[in-house]
Every structure is written in C-alpha cells, then in structure tokens.
Amino acid sequence: MSTPANGTIFDFAAIGVGPFNLGLAALAEPVEGLNGIFLEQRGSFDWHPGMMLEPAHLQVPFMADLVTMADPTSPYSFLNFLKQTGRLYRFYIREKFYPLRAEFNQYCQWVAGQLPSVRFGTAVQEVAYDDGVYRLSVSGPDGPEVLSARRLVLGTGTSAYVPAAAGGILAAAAAGDGGVAFHNAEYLARKAELQRQRSITILGSGQSAAEIYYELLQEADACGYQLNWVTRSGRFFPLEYTKLTLEMTSPEYVDYFHGLPPEQRDHLNKTQKNLYKGINSDLIDAIYDLLYTRSLSGMVDTQLLTHSTLTAAEWDAAAGTHRLHLEHGEQGTSYTLDSEAVVLATGYGYREPAFLTGVQDRIARDGSGRFAVDRNYSTGVEPGEIFVQNAELHTHGFVTPDLGMGAYRNSCILREMTGREVYPVERSIAFQQFGAPPSVPEVHPAPAAGNVAVEVPA
C-alpha cells in the first residue's frame, strides 16, 4: 500500500483498529496503488484486556488469524509471528490448534507495530461529506487535523451491553454510591476487589461468564466467598462446534442468510446464539469436575441458577448487599438473591459512533433504522462507499463476529475497493446446500411403440 503525500485524498479511511480492521490493514499493505489510513483512539492495540485470563484461549484455530485464510503466504501470519519471536517449535510441541487469548493479543500487537498505515491515539471527532470526499476531523498526538478519504470502513467494534434492569446498580457503583458491580470487561482490573466481598454473583451464560466462574470457583475456599452463577438460559449451553455446523461459517451460508427476508433473519439470530455464544465444552467439563472434587469434603458454597431473568436490582446500603430480583422463566415464579458483588457477563452490542451524525444521508437504512448492509459489506447509499466490520449481524448472520471469516470479509472489501480480486474470494466451500435445490421439471416419457392406449367405444 503506497504512502500518500500530505494533502492527498486517501482511497479509504478505516476507523477503529480491532482484529478485523487490523487484518484489513495487513492485507492492504502489499497492494500497490491503494492508499488507506487506519485510525484508533486508544494508545495501542489491546484486545479485551479485562478478560486476559491466563489459561483462556480462542475458540477458533490459529488459521483464523488476521491474514491466513486470504493469503497463507503473508508475512503477517500467526505462524510467522511465532517464528519471528522464537516460539514456533513450542507451539508445535504443544499440539493445540487454539492460541491462548493473550498470545493472540501479542500477535496483533506485533502486526500493528509493522504497519505504517495504522495511527493509534487518534480519535475521530466528526465526519462530513463534500463533493465525493469524506472529511474526518481527528485529534491525535500532533493535535487536531482534517483527513480526506473517498471511502470509509467502520470497525469501531462493540460496546459492553448492560441490561436495563442492572443499569441502576452499575451507575450507583460507578458514582461511589453503591457496592461492587461492573461489567466483565473490567474483571481482571477489579478481581482483587471482587474477592474481598463475602458473596459474588455472575450474571450471564456465555464463555466469559464460564471463565470467570471457573477461576473464582478455584479460589473460593481460599478467599472465603459464596459464589453464584445465574443465567436466563435453560441450561449452560455448549458452543456447537461440529464439522457440518462449522460449514455454516461459509460464503454459501452468508449468501443464503443474506437472501432471507429481514424478519426471518432476525428470528434466526435469536435461535442460533449457541453457534457463536456458547461455552467451550471442555470448560463445562472442567467446571463440573472441579465441583465434583470439591464436593468430596462437603457441598460447595455455590449456586448455579438457570431460567432466571433479572427484572430489577438495587443496592441496600444498610445490609451492604445488592438485592437481585429474578423471574424463573419456566415456572413463572419470582424470587430474590442477595449478593455483595455483581459481575455482568452480559456480552457486547453494536452502538453507532457519534461521529456519523454528519453523514447520516450517506448511510442506507433498513425498515428498523439499522444499517442496510449489502452482500459485499457496503452500507452506503452509493455502492462501495461505506463498509462495515462486525456491524452486520442482522444482515449476514452469526458468522459476523467470527474471527475465521474476517480475512474473507476483508478480501471482499478489497475487491470492491480495487475492482479486482487482490486475494481469491471463495464462493463455494460447503458440502451441504442451505437453500432448496432448483426445481427440475417433471418429464413424462411418451408411450412405447406398440403400447399405445386406444379408447374403445362401449
């Protein structure tokens, strides 16, 4: 990717540098004649630092790195990172496909440090549009400036989701008027504070909730707290990871899903959560084994509560506890649970950045006001002008946040921006068909000679 001179209009400006836009930067780097810039308000790359638990690993194999599925020869591959940092043989001997989460974070930092197109510490304040060019007002290490680009790639990521019923206790805790309550994004930074409480409740049903529960369960006896895990789901769902299910992370399934009516897509997104939000089955087994082992010396001071939806919560200053109001979904009964500390492992959701206010007329919307994202990941009123990364769950399905599909999506975006396939874009990889096969007209053979039916008058 060539470096433009001062005053040059960039071919594209990518806003937000998480794994997806960082992958785009790595894949765009060797493309001659393509001028792009990547802007990130944080001072450096750091991927979910609050959940860098020591044994935690990715739920996808190492080939789902920033570049390999688009270009296995790229110098920015995970394997080359291991080679350059002297860890390739150790990874080989380890014989596990799944990188540690902290290891993947180090890999991304290694890639980011080699890409001159990536600017950290640079916040986009507002975006305007004039005569075919987007003007980005930014604030960076050298002060305010205005950058110009013909296209945008939105990769600002997702924000911590807080259920409305828990908003009050988090706001009170943040203001210093409540107890210990926070989203799991802060877990590691506040773990010591958390473990000083007499009781801890984790709300959530996914991988993050399970990782926190397992870690806190291991240290519960030493610290002397009571531990609860509450989920509104009917059980602690394992992540479905069978091979034919994995085929759904494919171009064909995205084609199929994108072609469905919006209401059908929304329904599927509600029913397919265990395909990307479940718990690693090995971790579920490890939790059970630990509970079993601890039970040999008496019942463990813990509760695992299913079918339980939080309907309200408040801080009782006199008692020094949060009172959680819960409703059991199947029984239709309500109950309360008191807990000194509350951890919300309630996931993340997309939130449109405020800087888009000035270019609302350039964004295509669906009937619900969401981005109307084309199959090629474009959501501009002009095709190929504004692209999104991990903001198209409602149009492209559960594969949207999947790291393994990141390089594929970036190959598509580069194809649209350059007008050619810089990296071959797969179109058919699955053995199965997701839609009905084409109808074949029925053929009625003519009667064989000598067997012609003749109507005989009565």
N, C-alpha and C positions, 0 to 999 in steps of 0.2 A: 504494500500500500504506500503510495507516494506521499511525501510530506508537503503540504501546500505552503506557499509563502504568505506573509502577513497580508490580510485583506482578501485572500482567496475565499471563494464560497465553497464550503465543504460539500461533497456529494451527499453526505448524511451526517447527522449528529445523533449519537446513541446516548440516552440519558438513563443513568443508573448502571452500576457495574457489579452485578451479581454473577453467578456462574454462566447464565445464558448470554448476556451481553459480553462478558469476558471471552466466552467461546467465539462469539461473532468477531471480536477484535483479533483473536488469534487466527481465525480462518481468513479474515480480510487482509491480514498483514502482508502476505506474499502476492496479493492481487495487484498487478501493475495498473496504474491509471485510476485507481479508486482512492479518493480522499475522504477519510472519515475521522471523526473525533468522538471519544468516549468520556463522559463526564460523570463523576461520582462525588457526592458531597462529603462522604467520610474521608478521613485522612489516609486510609489504606484499605486493602481488601481484608475483610474479616467476615466469615460466613457463619451466622448463628453462634456467636461466641458464648452465649449463655447456656448452650447445650453441648459443649465440647467435653462430654463425659469421657473418661479415659478409655473404656472398652467399646464405646459406641462406634458403629461402622455404617457405611452406606448400605442401602437396601438394593443397590444395583451394582453389577460387576465393574471392574476397573475400566473396561472398554467404553463405559458410559462417561468418559472424561469430556473435556472441552472440545476435542477435535477428532478423535479416532474414528468414529462412525461416519465422518465425512471424508477424512484424509488420514489413513493409517500411517502415512509417511511423514506427517507433520512433526517438526521439532518441538512442538508444544504438547506432545502426548504425555500421559501419565507415566508410561514406561520410560520415556526419555528423561522425565523428571527423576525417576528412581535411579537411572543410570548416571545422570549428572551429579546426583547427590550421594552416590555410593551405596545405594540401598537395594539395587536390583536383585542381587542374589539373596538377600534376606527375605525380600518379598516372595521370591521363587520358592525358597525353602519353607516359608510359612504355609504355602499351598492353600490359600484362601483367595477367592476372586474379589472379595469385598473390601475395599480400602477402609481404614479407620477414618472416622469423620475428621479428626484433627489432621490426619495425613492428607486428606483431600483438600483441606483448607490451606495447608502448607504448599501443596501443588499449585493451587490457584494463585497464591501469593507469588510463587516462583514465576508463573507465566506472566502475571501482571507486571512484575518488575522488568520484563524484557520488551514491553510494548510501548513505544513512544507515543502512540495514539491515545493512551489512557491517561486522563488527568484526575488525580484524587484531590480532595479538599476543594472541589469546585462545585458550588451549588447553583442550580438553575433557578432564578427568581421568577422570570416570566418569559413567555414565548409569544411573539407576534408574527403575522404573515403579511408579506407585501410583495406583489408582483412576482410570484413564483418562488419566493425565498422566505424561509423561516429565520427570524431574528431572535436569538437567545440572549437574554440579559443574564449574565452569570456573575458570581462573586467568587474569586479564587485567591490563591496566595499572593498574586500581584494586584489584587484589588478588582473593582468592577470592570467588565468589558462586555462587548456585544459580539457574538459569533453568528455567522450566517451559514445556513445549510439548506439544500434543496429537499431533503427528506429527514424524517425523524424515525428513530427506533426507540420505543418506550420500554424500558426494562427496569422500572423503579421498584419492582418486587412487591411483596405482600406485607401487610402490617398485622401486628398481633390482634387477634379477634377476642373481644371481651363481651360475653353475653350481657344483655341489658340487666338481667337480674343481679349480676355481680358488679355492675358499674359503680354503685354507691360505695361498696366496701373498698374497692380499689382507689376511688377518688379520695376517700377518707384516709386511707393508709398513706397515699402519696402526699397528702396535706399534713400528715403528722397527727391526725385526729382519730386514727383508728389503730387496728392491730397490724399484724404481718400478713399482707395479702398482695400477691403480684402474679403477673403472667410468667409462664415458664421461660420466656425469653431472658429473664433476669436470674434464672435458677442458680447458676454457678457463682455469680457475684454475691448472692444472698443466702447461699447454702448454710454457712455457719450461723447466721442469724436465725434461719429457719429451724435448725436443730437445737436451738436453745429453748424452743417452745415445748410445752407439755403434750400438745396434740397437733397433728398435721393432717390436713385433708387435701387430696389431689382430685381435681375435677377434670375429667377428660377420658377418652377411650383409645387414643392412638399411640403411636410409637413413643412420642415424647413422654406421655403420662406413664407408660410402662417402664421406660428407662429411669425416670425419677423414682417411681415406686420401688423398683428393684434396688436401686442404690440406697434409698432411705431405709428400706427393709433390712438390708445388710448391716446397717449401723444403728438400728433402733434400740437394741439391747444396751449397747454401749452408751448411747445418749439418753435413753430412758423416756422416749416419747411414744405416744399412741398414734397409730398410723391408719388412715382411711383412704380408700380409693373408690370414687363414685363415678359412675358412667350412666348416661341416659340410654345407652345401647342395651340390647337384651343379653349380651354376653361380651366377653373380651375378644373381639373378632381378630383372627389371624389375617395377615396380609395374604391374599390369594396369589400364589406365585407358581402355578403350574404352567407347563410349556404352551399349551394351547391357549391359556388365558394370556400369557405373555405375547402371543401373536396379535393381541388387540392393541399393543403398542406398535402400530404399524401404519404405513401410509394408507393401506386399504381401509383400515378401521376409521382413520380420520376422515377419509373420503365418505365412507358410509355415514358416520355420525354427523358430519357437516351437512349432508344432504337431507337429514331428517327435519321435520317441522320443529320450530322452536319449543313448543310445548312438550314434544316427545324427548327432545334433548334435555330439557330441564328435569323431566321425570327420571331419565337415565342417570343424570348426575346425582340425584338423591339416592338411587338404589345401587350405585356402583362404588360407593365410598370404600368398601373393603378391598377394592382393587388397587387403591393407592394410599389409603389412610389407615390400614390395619396394622397389627403388631407382628413383628417378626416371630415366627412360630418357635424358634429356638429360645427367644427371650421369654415367651409364655411358659415354656417348659422349665426354664431356669427359675422363674418365679415360683412355680409350683414345687419344684424340688427343694428350694430354699424354705418355703412354708412347711413342707413335709419334714425336713431336717429339724427345723426349729420346734416343731410340734412334739418331738420326742421328749422334750423336757417341759411340756405343758403347752397349752394353747397360746398362740402368738397374739399379742395385743394389737390386732389389726382387723379391719372390716373391708370387705370387697362388696360393694353395693351396686347392683345392676338395675336397669329400668327406671333410674332415678333422675328426674329432671329438676334442676334448680329453678325455683319460681321466685324466690326473694332471698335477701341476705342482709343482715345488719350487724353492726359491732355493738356489743354490750360492754360498755366501759366498766361498769360495776363488777361484772363477772370476769372481765378480761378475756372474753371469747367472742368469736363470730357465731351467730345463730344462722344456720343454713336451713331454708325451707325447701323441702323436696317432695316431689309427687311421683309415686310409683305408677308407671305407665300402664302396666297390665292390670293391676289390682284397682287402680283408680283411687288410691288412698294417699293421704298426705302425712308427712312426718317431719321432724326437725332433727338436726345434728349440730352439736356444739363443737367448735374447734378453734383453738387459739390461732393457728396459722392456716392459710388457704393458698394453694397454688393452682392457678388456672392453666391447665394444659389443653386449652380450647382451640388451638390451631391459629391459622392465619387467613386473612381475606384480602382481596384486592381493593385498593382505595385509589381513586383517580387523583393524581397530583394536582395541587392548586395552580401550578404554572400553566396548565392547559386552558385556563379561563379565557385567555385572549385569542384562542384558536378554535373555539367551540364550533364555529361554522365550517371548519375543515375536517371535522370528525363525523363519520357515518354512525348512525344510531339505529338500534332495533326498536320494536314497539315498547320495550320496557326501559328504554333510555340507556341501555348498555352499548358498548362498542359493537357495531355490526362488522364482524371480522370476516373477511373473505377467506376462501380456502388457502390463499397464498400468504396469510397472516397480515394482510393490509386492512386498515380500518379508516382510511382517508376517503373523503368524498371523491377525490381523484385517485384512481387505482395506483398502487405502488408508491404512495407519497408518505403515509404514516404506517409503521409496522409496530406490532406489539409482541412482547415476550412474556409469557406466563400471565396473560390477562384475557385469555380466550377459552376458559373452561366451558363457558356456556355455548360456544360455537364449535369447539374442536374436541371436547370431552376430557376424560380423566387423564389422558396422556399429556395434557398441558404442562403440569409441573414435573414431569418425568425427566430426570437428567439424561436418560438414554435417548430421548427424542430431541434434545437440544441441538445437537450437531445437524440433524435432519432439518429442523426448522430454520437454522441459520443457512444451510445450503439453499433452501427455498428463497429466503430473503435475499441472499447474494445473487441468485439467479434473476430475481425480479429487478434488482438494482442495476445489474450489469447487462441484462438482456441475453445472457448466455449461462450455460451450466458450468460454473467455475469448478464445482465438485459434482460428480454424478448424483442425481436425485433419484433415490429408489422409488419405484411405483408399485411393485408387486413383490412381497416377501412372504406372504402367508400361504399356508396350505389350505386354509378354510375360506369359505365365502361368507361374508357378513350380511349381504342382502339376498333377496330372491334371485335365482338364476334367470336369465332371459327366457321368456316363453318360447316354446318350439311348436309351430302349428301342427296340428294332428294331420297325418297323411292317411287317407283311406284308399287302399290298393284297389285297382279295378278287378272285377271278377275274372278268374282264369277262363281261358277258351274252353268251350265245351261244358261249362258250368253256369251258363247264363240263365238266370231265373226267367221263366216265361209265365205270364199270367194266363191261366186257362179259364175261359168263361164257365160259369156254373151251368 
